[in-house]
Amino acid sequence: MGPYLGTPNKDKESENGENEFVRYGATSMQGWRKSQEDSHIAHLDLDEDMSLFGVFDGHGGKEVSIFVEKVFREELCKLEEFKAKDYEAALKACFRQMDVMLQTDEGKAKLKEINSSCG
């Protein structure tokens, strides 16, 4: 069957959170894949009156989505575009930064580490 199961795994994992401005809920389901490959972020306190939500699709592998889940917020907040409150440019730059980071020796080593720990 390759990377797919004979029947979908319909077990769901859910989380929710809220602050004085927003309330959210997130649910994930593995589906037909042999393992859950997607990840998400929900940061209610990104900046004053600002939250950050994202869903990262594994596209056939969990390592990249988990890597992005772990570093996206920190990398976004470091960017000059973010500090200048140009949020559209900051998001675009952050996604480009993820690509750059993943191609470094350190990034490749982190992907191997994530893969071995999620086995």
N, C-alpha and C positions, 0 to 999 in steps of 0.2 A: 504494500500500500504506500510505500514511500514515506513522506512526512505526515501522512494522514492516518487517522483511526478508522476502524470499521464502523463505529457509531460515534456520534459527537459526545464529548464530555460536557454535560449541561450544568455541572456544579458551578455555583456563582460565588464570587467573593465581593462583598460590598463594604463601603466605608462612607461615612458622612462627616460633615463638619460645618461649623458656622462661626461667624463673628457678628459684630453689630451691623455689618453692611450686607452680608451675603450668607446664604445657606446653600450647601451643595450635597449631592449624593453621587457616588460613582460605583458602578458594578461591572465586573469583568467575568467573562466566560471563555474557557479554553476552546470549546467548539470541536472541530474536526482535527485540529493539529495534535501532534503527539505530546506537545508541551505548550504551556502558555508562553507566548512570544511578545505580548504587548505589555506596556507599562504606562503609567500616568503620573502626573504631578498635580497637586492641589496645595498651593501656598496662599493662605489667606492674608498673610502679612508681608507681602513683597515690598511694599513701600506705603507711605501714608495713603490711606483710602484706596489701595490697589491690591488686587489678587492676581495670581497667575495659575492658569489651568492648562494642561496639555495632555494629549494622548499620543503615544509613540508606538507605531505599528512595527512589529518585529520583522515583517516581510520574509519569513522563512528562517529567522534566527533571533534568539532572545538577547544576545549579547549587546547589540547596539542600542536597543530600546532601554535596557537596564542602565547602560553607560550614560545615556542622555538623561534618564531619570535622575541619576545621582549627581550630575555636574551642571545641568542646564541653569538652574537658578543662580548658582554662584558665578558662573561665567557671564550670564546676562547682566547681573548687577555690577560687574567689573567694567563693562563697556562704557566708553565715553558717550555714545549715543543714548544709552540709558540714563546716565547721569545728567545729560542735557535734556531729558524728557522727550526725546524723539523716539517714541516707543516702537513705531513701525520699523524704523531703520535699525533699532536695537534688536528686535526679534529676528529680522533678516540676517543681521550680522552674527547673531548668536547661532543660528542654524548653520551658517557658513563656518563658524568657529568649531562647531561639533565635527563637521567633515574634516577640517584641518587636524583637530586633535586626534581623531580616529586613525589618521594616516601616520602619526608619529610612532616611533618605537615604543614610547611610553603608553600611547593609546592602544597599540596592538597587544602589548603585554597586559594591559588592563582587561581587554576583551578576552584574552586567554584565561585570566584569573576569574573573571565572571563566569565563563563557560565551565571551568572546572568546579566552581563552587555551586553552580546550579545543576550540574550533572544530570 
